[in-house]
């Protein structure tokens, strides 16, 4: 038997087939099978699970890992264990079927899915076959793994400081970036206000001059010339002249009304112009205040960045140790897999 087969130990397979048969009978479903999440594992997979478990247990890794044995020592690697799927249909019946056919639930309460076939009568003989390999693998792995574990621990101990420095660096970067963006936005507003003020002043000057000419020429200079006798308005009397006087007075009122509306429009334009000038003045004061804040914000950001990069330099030695171990782990795993396979070949 080899890892290419990835099948259970022959005795374990017989026990699992019997458990499936019991399960099908109890559930009255001829095709029913006990659902598993794991059975036979390679040494490489066991290594991955064990490293993950240690990182979670000792170093506070964010991704949780279930308890796992050292590579070369797990019953999964020898095809002697299975992990059932929790929450499967008829889970209780599946557990009873396994128990009735030599499968024993792991004693660790944190491993409620793990069953070993330690209830079968050949269990003692099987354990004797793998004991030497298992004990040697366990001891060798500790020797190989200790430098790696120590380096990871040193990295982990420095991690909170590094994380705190990184958080402070990110906060300083956000503060500086926000100030820079605010300055950019305010300068854009300044340019727009300056342009609006220039355009408004030019337009107001033209409107004021046109209004002045209209007042002088069309209102103040509007004389009464409709009298047939060429008399001025006060002397233009008589009922027969009434239509002429009314026409003049109506036109004069129209011009005066137009002048009044025009002057009101100019007045509103002056108010808008004054408002924009005040906004520009306030904006320039804010820009001056911002100019005072920017240099220390940039200096704080640069200082924290240098400190963080210096902290990273102190990590290099431990990182290199970890990377060196991981670069060689495949060879070590392959060697241990050969030993396990040689044992399995004895089945």
C-alpha positions as CSV (number, residue, x, y, z in Angstrom):
1,X,0.0,0.0,0.0
2,X,1.4,3.5,-0.8
3,X,0.2,7.1,-0.6
4,X,-1.0,6.8,-4.2
5,X,-3.8,4.6,-2.9
6,X,-4.7,7.1,-0.1
7,X,-6.9,4.3,1.4
8,X,-7.4,3.2,4.9
9,X,-5.4,0.4,6.5
10,X,-7.0,-2.9,5.4
11,X,-8.3,-3.7,8.9
12,X,-9.5,-0.2,9.3
13,X,-11.2,-0.4,5.9
14,X,-13.0,-3.5,6.9
15,X,-14.2,-1.8,10.1
16,X,-15.3,1.2,8.2
17,X,-17.2,-0.8,5.6
18,X,-18.9,-2.6,8.5
19,X,-19.9,0.7,10.1
20,X,-21.4,1.9,6.8
21,X,-23.4,-1.3,6.5
22,X,-24.7,-0.8,10.1
23,X,-25.5,2.8,9.3
24,X,-27.4,1.8,6.1
25,X,-29.4,-0.7,8.1
26,X,-30.2,1.5,11.0
27,X,-31.3,4.4,8.8
28,X,-33.2,2.1,6.4
29,X,-31.3,3.7,3.5
30,X,-29.4,1.0,1.5
31,X,-27.1,3.6,-0.2
32,X,-26.5,5.7,3.0
33,X,-22.8,6.4,3.8
34,X,-21.2,8.0,6.8
35,X,-19.9,11.4,5.6
36,X,-16.2,12.2,6.3
37,X,-14.1,15.4,6.1
38,X,-10.8,13.6,6.4
39,X,-9.4,10.1,6.5
40,X,-5.9,9.3,5.1
41,X,-3.4,12.1,5.1
42,X,0.1,12.6,3.7
43,X,2.9,13.7,5.9
44,X,2.8,17.1,4.0
45,X,-0.8,17.6,4.9
46,X,-0.2,16.6,8.6
47,X,2.7,19.1,8.7
48,X,0.5,21.9,7.4
49,X,-2.2,21.1,10.0
50,X,0.4,20.8,12.8
51,X,2.1,24.1,12.0
52,X,-1.3,25.8,11.8
53,X,-2.3,24.4,15.1
54,X,0.8,25.6,16.9
55,X,0.6,29.0,15.4
56,X,-3.0,29.2,16.6
57,X,-2.3,27.8,20.0
58,X,0.9,29.7,20.9
59,X,1.1,32.7,18.6
60,X,-2.5,33.8,18.4
61,X,-2.9,33.2,14.6
62,X,-6.3,34.6,13.5
63,X,-7.3,31.4,11.6
64,X,-8.3,28.7,14.1
65,X,-6.8,25.2,13.7
66,X,-8.0,22.1,15.4
67,X,-5.5,20.0,17.5
68,X,-3.1,18.0,15.3
69,X,-0.3,15.5,16.0
70,X,3.3,15.9,14.9
71,X,4.0,14.7,11.4
72,X,4.7,10.9,11.3
73,X,2.7,10.3,14.5
74,X,-0.9,10.8,13.4
75,X,-3.1,7.8,12.9
76,X,-4.4,9.6,9.8
77,X,-1.0,9.1,8.1
78,X,-1.3,5.3,8.6
79,X,-4.9,5.1,7.5
80,X,-6.1,4.3,11.0
81,X,-8.4,7.3,11.7
82,X,-11.3,9.2,10.2
83,X,-12.9,12.6,10.9
84,X,-16.7,12.6,10.4
85,X,-18.6,15.6,9.1
86,X,-20.4,17.3,12.0
87,X,-24.1,18.2,11.4
88,X,-24.6,15.5,8.8
89,X,-28.0,13.8,8.4
90,X,-28.4,11.0,11.1
91,X,-25.1,12.0,12.8
92,X,-26.0,10.2,16.0
93,X,-26.7,7.0,14.1
94,X,-23.4,7.4,12.2
95,X,-21.5,7.7,15.6
96,X,-23.3,4.6,16.9
97,X,-22.5,2.6,13.8
98,X,-18.8,3.5,14.1
99,X,-18.7,2.7,17.8
100,X,-20.4,-0.7,17.2
101,X,-17.7,-1.6,14.7
102,X,-14.4,-0.8,16.5
103,X,-14.1,2.9,16.0
104,X,-13.4,4.9,19.2
105,X,-14.1,8.7,19.6
106,X,-11.0,10.7,20.5
107,X,-10.8,11.7,24.1
108,X,-9.9,15.3,23.4
109,X,-13.2,17.3,23.7
110,X,-11.7,19.8,21.1
111,X,-11.6,17.0,18.5
112,X,-15.3,15.8,18.5
113,X,-15.1,14.5,14.9
114,X,-12.0,12.2,15.2
115,X,-12.4,8.4,15.4
116,X,-9.6,5.9,15.7
117,X,-10.1,2.2,14.9
118,X,-8.6,1.3,18.2
119,X,-11.5,-1.0,19.1
120,X,-10.6,-3.6,16.5
121,X,-8.8,-6.8,17.8
122,X,-5.7,-6.2,15.6
123,X,-5.1,-2.7,17.1
124,X,-2.2,-3.9,19.4
125,X,-0.4,-5.6,16.6
126,X,-0.8,-2.6,14.3
127,X,0.5,-0.2,16.9
128,X,3.5,-2.4,17.5
129,X,4.3,-2.2,13.8
130,X,4.3,1.6,13.7
131,X,5.7,2.3,17.1
132,X,9.3,2.6,16.1
133,X,8.6,4.8,13.2
134,X,6.2,7.0,15.2
135,X,8.6,7.5,18.1
136,X,11.6,8.3,15.9
137,X,9.5,10.7,13.8
138,X,8.3,12.5,16.9
139,X,11.8,12.9,18.3
140,X,13.3,13.9,15.0
141,X,10.6,16.4,14.3
142,X,11.2,18.2,17.6
143,X,14.9,18.5,16.8
144,X,14.2,19.9,13.4
145,X,11.3,22.0,14.4
146,X,12.7,23.7,17.6
147,X,14.9,26.3,15.7
148,X,11.9,27.1,13.5
149,X,9.6,27.4,16.5
150,X,12.0,29.6,18.4
151,X,12.4,31.9,15.4
152,X,8.7,32.2,15.0
153,X,8.3,32.9,18.7
154,X,10.9,35.7,18.5
155,X,9.0,37.1,15.6
156,X,5.7,36.8,17.5
157,X,7.1,38.5,20.6
158,X,8.0,41.5,18.5
159,X,4.8,41.5,16.5
160,X,2.7,43.7,18.9
161,X,5.3,46.4,18.8
162,X,5.5,46.2,15.1
163,X,1.7,46.2,14.8
164,X,1.5,49.3,17.1
165,X,4.1,51.1,15.0
166,X,2.3,50.2,11.8
167,X,-1.0,51.5,13.2
168,X,0.7,54.8,14.3
169,X,2.4,55.0,10.8
170,X,-0.9,54.5,9.0
171,X,-2.6,57.1,11.3
172,X,0.2,59.7,10.6
173,X,0.0,59.0,6.9
174,X,-3.8,59.5,6.9
175,X,-3.5,62.8,8.8
176,X,-0.8,64.1,6.4
177,X,-2.7,62.9,3.3
178,X,-5.9,64.5,4.5
179,X,-4.2,67.8,5.1
180,X,-2.6,67.6,1.6
181,X,-5.9,66.8,0.0
182,X,-7.6,69.6,2.0
183,X,-5.0,72.1,0.8
184,X,-5.4,71.0,-2.8
185,X,-9.2,71.3,-2.6
186,X,-9.0,74.8,-0.9
187,X,-6.5,76.1,-3.5
188,X,-8.9,74.9,-6.2
189,X,-11.6,76.9,-4.4
190,X,-9.3,79.9,-4.1
191,X,-8.6,79.9,-7.9
192,X,-12.3,79.6,-8.7
193,X,-13.3,82.4,-6.3
194,X,-10.6,84.7,-7.7
195,X,-11.8,84.0,-11.2
196,X,-15.4,84.6,-10.2
197,X,-14.5,87.9,-8.5
198,X,-12.6,89.2,-11.5
199,X,-15.5,88.3,-13.8
200,X,-18.1,89.8,-11.5
201,X,-16.2,93.0,-11.1
202,X,-15.8,93.4,-14.9
203,X,-19.5,92.6,-15.4
204,X,-20.6,95.0,-12.6
205,X,-18.5,97.8,-14.0
206,X,-20.1,97.4,-17.4
207,X,-23.6,97.2,-16.0
208,X,-23.0,100.2,-13.8
209,X,-21.8,102.3,-16.7
210,X,-24.7,101.2,-18.9
211,X,-27.2,102.0,-16.1
212,X,-25.6,105.4,-15.6
213,X,-25.9,106.3,-19.2
214,X,-29.5,105.0,-19.3
215,X,-30.3,107.2,-16.3
216,X,-28.7,110.3,-17.7
217,X,-29.8,109.9,-21.3
218,X,-33.1,108.0,-21.1
219,X,-34.5,109.1,-17.7
220,X,-33.1,112.4,-16.7
221,X,-32.7,113.6,-20.3
222,X,-36.2,112.4,-21.3
223,X,-38.0,115.7,-22.2
224,X,-41.6,116.4,-23.0
225,X,-41.8,117.1,-26.8
226,X,-45.3,115.9,-27.6
227,X,-47.2,119.2,-27.1
228,X,-48.6,120.4,-30.5
229,X,-47.9,124.0,-29.3
230,X,-44.4,122.9,-28.2
231,X,-45.1,123.9,-24.6
232,X,-43.2,122.2,-21.7
233,X,-45.2,119.8,-19.6
234,X,-46.4,122.3,-17.0
235,X,-47.8,124.6,-19.6
236,X,-49.3,121.8,-21.7
237,X,-52.9,122.1,-20.5
238,X,-56.3,121.5,-21.8
239,X,-58.3,118.4,-22.3
240,X,-57.2,118.1,-25.9
241,X,-53.6,117.8,-24.7
242,X,-54.4,115.1,-22.1
243,X,-53.5,112.2,-24.3
244,X,-50.1,113.6,-25.0
245,X,-49.4,114.2,-21.4
246,X,-50.5,110.7,-20.3
247,X,-48.4,109.1,-23.0
248,X,-45.3,110.9,-21.8
249,X,-46.0,110.2,-18.2
250,X,-46.6,106.5,-18.9
251,X,-43.3,106.2,-20.9
252,X,-41.4,108.1,-18.2
253,X,-42.7,105.8,-15.5
254,X,-41.7,102.7,-17.6
255,X,-38.2,104.1,-17.8
256,X,-38.0,105.0,-14.2
257,X,-39.2,101.5,-13.2
258,X,-36.6,99.9,-15.5
259,X,-33.9,102.1,-14.0
260,X,-35.0,101.1,-10.4
261,X,-34.9,97.4,-11.3
262,X,-31.6,97.8,-13.0
263,X,-30.1,99.6,-9.9
264,X,-31.5,96.9,-7.7
265,X,-29.8,94.2,-9.8
266,X,-26.5,96.1,-9.6
267,X,-26.9,96.3,-5.8
268,X,-27.5,92.6,-5.6
269,X,-24.4,92.0,-7.8
270,X,-22.4,94.2,-5.4
271,X,-23.6,92.1,-2.4
272,X,-22.6,88.9,-4.1
273,X,-19.2,90.3,-5.0
274,X,-18.7,91.4,-1.3
275,X,-19.8,87.9,-0.2
276,X,-17.2,86.3,-2.5
277,X,-14.5,88.6,-1.4
278,X,-15.3,87.7,2.2
279,X,-15.2,84.0,1.4
280,X,-11.9,84.5,-0.4
281,X,-10.5,86.3,2.7
282,X,-11.7,83.5,5.0
283,X,-10.3,80.8,2.7
284,X,-6.9,82.4,2.6
285,X,-6.9,82.6,6.4
286,X,-7.7,78.8,6.5
287,X,-4.9,78.1,3.9
288,X,-2.5,80.0,6.1
289,X,-3.5,77.9,9.1
290,X,-3.2,74.8,7.0
291,X,0.3,75.8,5.9
292,X,1.4,75.8,9.5
293,X,0.0,72.3,10.2
294,X,1.5,70.6,7.1
295,X,5.2,70.6,7.9
296,X,4.9,69.0,11.4
297,X,2.4,66.5,10.0
298,X,4.8,65.5,7.2
299,X,7.7,65.4,9.7
300,X,5.6,63.1,12.0
301,X,4.8,60.8,9.1
302,X,8.4,60.6,7.9
303,X,9.7,60.0,11.4
304,X,7.2,57.1,12.0
305,X,8.1,55.7,8.6
306,X,11.8,55.6,9.4
307,X,11.1,54.0,12.8
308,X,8.9,51.4,11.3
309,X,11.4,50.5,8.6
310,X,14.1,50.3,11.3
311,X,11.9,47.9,13.2
312,X,11.5,45.7,10.1
313,X,15.3,45.5,9.8
314,X,15.5,43.9,13.3
315,X,13.1,41.2,12.1
316,X,15.3,40.1,9.1
317,X,17.4,37.6,11.0
318,X,14.5,35.7,12.4
319,X,12.6,35.9,9.1
320,X,15.6,34.4,7.4
321,X,15.7,31.6,9.9
322,X,12.0,30.8,9.3
323,X,12.4,31.0,5.5
324,X,15.4,28.8,5.6
325,X,13.5,26.1,7.6
326,X,10.5,26.4,5.2
327,X,12.7,26.1,2.2
328,X,14.1,22.8,3.5
329,X,10.8,21.4,4.9
330,X,9.8,19.7,1.6
331,X,13.0,17.5,1.7
332,X,12.4,16.6,5.4
333,X,8.7,15.9,4.7
334,X,9.6,13.7,1.7
335,X,12.1,11.7,3.8
336,X,9.6,11.1,6.6
337,X,7.0,10.2,4.0
338,X,9.3,7.4,2.7
339,X,9.6,6.0,6.2
340,X,5.9,6.1,6.7
341,X,5.3,4.5,3.3
342,X,7.8,1.7,4.1
343,X,5.9,0.9,7.2
344,X,2.6,0.9,5.3
345,X,4.1,-1.4,2.8
346,X,4.2,-4.0,5.5
347,X,0.4,-4.3,5.7
